[in-house]
Amino acid sequence: MRHCDAVTSGKPKTQDSRPKTQDVSPPDHPKAARADHEILDVIRFRWSPRAFDPTRDLGVDDLRRLFEAARWAPSSRNEQPWRFVVASRTRSSASFAALLASLNPTNQAWAAAAPVLVLAAVRLRHERDDLDNAHAWYDAGQAVAYLSLQATAMGLSTRQMQGFSPDAAAAACQVPAEFAPAVVFAVGYAGEPSSLASEKHRVAETAPRERRAIGDFVYEASWGRALS
């Protein structure tokens, strides 16, 4: 029995009257990036909540839009080494429970309210010649990043989790041996911070985000020389 559902792209619709993007957060939202330079709003407003609205589900069309964004991420030799396995809390509750159980207890406590959990897995060898793909993890990260920005544009939120058992997730989703679990992430609509059991997590939901200054990680000509 398959425990998780793999998403396929399906046939594209000839017309989609829904808006492609929408406002995600007001400019004064505490999680909006306080950027030093002009960036896209979809980047400014992307953040990773733990609180998800358990009353709002995601339809298959919404999921396909997310994975369409991931589909167009760049990859070495156009290998596209990523695969995603989707578990819906309402449409495949057993699959959802199995993937949820692979998370550590701290993540289980809040992720149970998300409508969808996704396992991202990576093919570690090139399909065309069976050589090691040293860039597979990097490429899969780009695909997830594309998906995360698409989610933000659609008014959705994602939170990626390192705290899970790769072996348990692979077993739950019947991942083939040539693939390695990379990350599990939750997708849905952001909920109320007050719904979280952990006070630490409730505080984090509204705490401003911090990032290194550009001068701390961008160098010109040689390492340590500031970009001027």
C-alpha positions as CSV (number, residue, x, y, z in Angstrom):
1,M,0.0,0.0,0.0
2,R,1.3,3.4,-0.9
3,H,1.5,5.7,2.1
4,C,2.0,9.1,0.4
5,D,0.7,10.5,-2.8
6,A,3.1,11.7,-5.6
7,V,1.8,14.8,-7.4
8,T,1.8,14.9,-11.2
9,S,1.5,18.0,-13.2
10,G,-1.7,17.0,-15.1
11,K,-2.9,18.7,-18.3
12,P,-2.6,22.5,-18.2
13,K,-5.9,24.4,-18.3
14,T,-6.5,26.5,-21.3
15,Q,-7.5,29.5,-19.1
16,D,-7.2,30.3,-15.5
17,S,-9.1,33.4,-14.3
18,R,-7.7,33.4,-10.8
19,P,-5.2,36.1,-9.9
20,K,-1.6,34.8,-10.1
21,T,-0.4,36.8,-7.2
22,Q,-1.9,38.5,-4.2
23,D,-0.8,40.6,-1.3
24,V,0.5,38.4,1.5
25,S,1.3,40.7,4.3
26,P,0.9,44.5,5.0
27,P,4.2,46.5,4.8
28,D,4.2,46.8,8.6
29,H,3.8,43.1,9.3
30,P,6.4,42.2,11.9
31,K,7.9,39.5,9.7
32,A,8.3,41.7,6.6
33,A,12.0,41.9,5.8
34,R,13.6,45.2,6.7
35,A,15.7,45.2,3.5
36,D,18.5,47.7,3.1
37,H,18.0,47.6,-0.7
38,E,15.1,47.2,-3.0
39,I,13.9,43.6,-3.4
40,L,10.7,41.9,-4.6
41,D,7.7,42.0,-2.2
42,V,7.4,38.2,-2.6
43,I,10.9,37.9,-1.0
44,R,10.2,40.5,1.7
45,F,7.0,38.8,2.8
46,R,8.2,35.2,2.7
47,W,8.6,33.8,6.2
48,S,8.2,30.5,7.9
49,P,5.4,30.2,10.4
50,R,4.7,27.3,12.8
51,A,1.1,28.3,13.3
52,F,-1.1,27.1,10.4
53,D,-4.9,27.5,10.1
54,P,-6.4,24.0,10.5
55,T,-9.7,25.0,9.0
56,R,-8.3,26.0,5.5
57,D,-7.4,23.2,3.1
58,L,-5.3,23.2,-0.1
59,G,-6.8,22.0,-3.4
60,V,-5.0,19.9,-5.9
61,D,-4.9,22.9,-8.3
62,D,-3.1,25.0,-5.7
63,L,-0.6,22.2,-5.2
64,R,0.0,21.9,-8.9
65,R,0.8,25.6,-9.1
66,L,3.3,25.3,-6.3
67,F,5.1,22.4,-8.0
68,E,5.0,24.1,-11.4
69,A,7.2,26.7,-9.9
70,A,9.6,24.1,-8.5
71,R,9.6,22.5,-12.0
72,W,11.3,25.5,-13.5
73,A,14.1,25.8,-11.1
74,P,17.6,25.5,-12.6
75,S,19.7,22.4,-12.1
76,S,23.1,21.1,-13.2
77,R,22.8,19.4,-16.7
78,N,19.1,20.0,-16.4
79,E,19.0,16.8,-14.3
80,Q,16.1,18.0,-12.1
81,P,17.1,15.6,-9.3
82,W,14.2,16.6,-7.0
83,R,11.1,14.5,-6.3
84,F,8.2,15.5,-4.0
85,V,5.8,13.3,-2.1
86,V,2.6,15.0,-0.8
87,A,0.5,14.0,2.2
88,S,-2.8,15.8,2.7
89,R,-4.4,15.8,6.2
90,T,-7.9,15.6,4.7
91,R,-7.5,13.6,1.4
92,S,-4.9,11.1,2.6
93,S,-5.0,11.1,6.4
94,A,-3.0,7.9,6.8
95,S,-0.3,9.2,4.6
96,F,-0.3,12.4,6.5
97,A,-0.1,10.6,9.9
98,A,2.8,8.5,8.7
99,L,4.9,11.4,7.5
100,L,4.0,13.4,10.6
101,A,5.3,10.6,12.7
102,S,8.7,10.9,11.0
103,L,9.1,14.4,12.5
104,N,10.7,15.0,15.9
105,P,8.2,15.7,18.7
106,T,8.7,19.4,18.7
107,N,7.8,19.7,15.0
108,Q,4.9,17.2,15.4
109,A,3.3,19.5,17.9
110,W,2.7,22.3,15.4
111,A,2.8,20.5,12.0
112,A,-0.2,18.5,12.8
113,A,-2.4,21.6,12.0
114,A,-0.9,22.1,8.6
115,P,-3.2,20.9,5.7
116,V,-0.3,19.4,3.8
117,L,3.1,17.9,4.5
118,V,5.7,17.3,1.7
119,L,8.8,15.2,1.6
120,A,11.4,16.4,-0.8
121,A,13.8,13.7,-2.0
122,V,17.0,13.9,-4.1
123,R,18.4,11.6,-6.7
124,L,22.1,11.4,-6.0
125,R,23.3,10.0,-9.4
126,H,22.7,11.3,-12.9
127,E,20.1,9.4,-14.8
128,R,21.9,9.6,-18.1
129,D,25.3,8.1,-17.1
130,D,24.9,7.1,-13.4
131,L,27.7,9.4,-12.3
132,D,27.6,11.0,-8.9
133,N,25.6,14.3,-8.9
134,A,27.5,16.5,-6.5
135,H,25.1,19.3,-7.1
136,A,21.9,17.4,-6.4
137,W,21.3,18.8,-2.9
138,Y,22.0,22.4,-4.1
139,D,19.6,22.0,-7.1
140,A,16.8,20.5,-4.9
141,G,17.2,23.5,-2.6
142,Q,16.6,25.8,-5.5
143,A,13.4,24.0,-6.4
144,V,12.1,24.3,-2.9
145,A,13.0,28.0,-2.8
146,Y,11.1,28.5,-6.0
147,L,8.1,26.7,-4.5
148,S,8.3,28.8,-1.3
149,L,8.2,32.0,-3.3
150,Q,5.3,30.8,-5.4
151,A,3.5,29.9,-2.1
152,T,4.1,33.4,-0.8
153,A,2.7,34.9,-4.0
154,M,-0.4,32.8,-3.6
155,G,-1.0,33.9,0.0
156,L,0.3,30.6,1.4
157,S,3.1,29.8,3.8
158,T,5.7,27.1,4.1
159,R,8.0,25.9,6.8
160,Q,10.9,23.6,6.1
161,M,12.0,21.1,8.7
162,Q,15.4,19.5,9.4
163,G,14.1,17.8,12.4
164,F,12.8,14.5,11.0
165,S,14.0,10.9,10.6
166,P,15.1,10.3,7.0
167,D,14.7,6.6,7.4
168,A,11.2,6.9,8.8
169,A,10.1,9.4,6.1
170,A,11.6,7.2,3.4
171,A,9.7,4.2,4.7
172,A,6.4,6.1,5.1
173,C,6.6,7.4,1.5
174,Q,8.3,4.3,0.0
175,V,11.2,6.3,-1.4
176,P,13.3,4.2,-3.8
177,A,16.9,3.5,-2.8
178,E,18.4,5.8,-5.4
179,F,16.8,8.8,-3.7
180,A,17.6,10.4,-0.4
181,P,15.2,12.3,1.8
182,A,16.2,15.9,1.9
183,V,13.6,17.9,3.9
184,V,10.0,17.8,5.0
185,F,8.0,21.0,4.8
186,A,4.5,22.1,5.8
187,V,2.3,24.1,3.4
188,G,-0.9,26.0,4.2
189,Y,-2.3,29.3,5.4
190,A,-0.7,31.0,8.4
191,G,-2.7,30.7,11.6
192,E,-2.8,32.4,14.9
193,P,0.3,32.4,17.0
194,S,-1.9,31.8,20.1
195,S,-2.7,28.3,18.7
196,L,0.9,27.2,19.4
197,A,1.5,25.2,22.6
198,S,5.1,26.5,23.0
199,E,5.5,30.0,24.4
200,K,8.9,30.2,22.7
201,H,7.2,29.4,19.3
202,R,4.4,31.9,20.0
203,V,7.0,34.7,20.6
204,A,8.9,33.7,17.5
205,E,5.8,34.1,15.3
206,T,5.9,37.9,15.7
207,A,9.6,38.6,16.4
208,P,11.3,40.6,13.6
209,R,13.6,38.6,11.3
210,E,17.3,39.2,11.4
211,R,19.9,38.7,8.6
212,R,23.6,39.4,8.2
213,A,24.5,42.6,6.5
214,I,25.7,42.3,2.9
215,G,29.1,43.4,3.9
216,D,29.4,40.3,6.1
217,F,29.1,37.8,3.3
218,V,29.8,39.5,0.0
219,Y,33.3,40.2,-1.0
220,E,34.9,41.9,-4.1
221,A,37.9,40.5,-5.9
222,S,39.2,38.6,-2.9
223,W,37.9,37.1,0.3
224,G,37.3,39.7,3.1
225,R,37.4,42.7,0.8
226,A,34.1,44.6,1.0
227,L,32.0,45.2,-2.1
228,S,32.3,48.9,-2.9
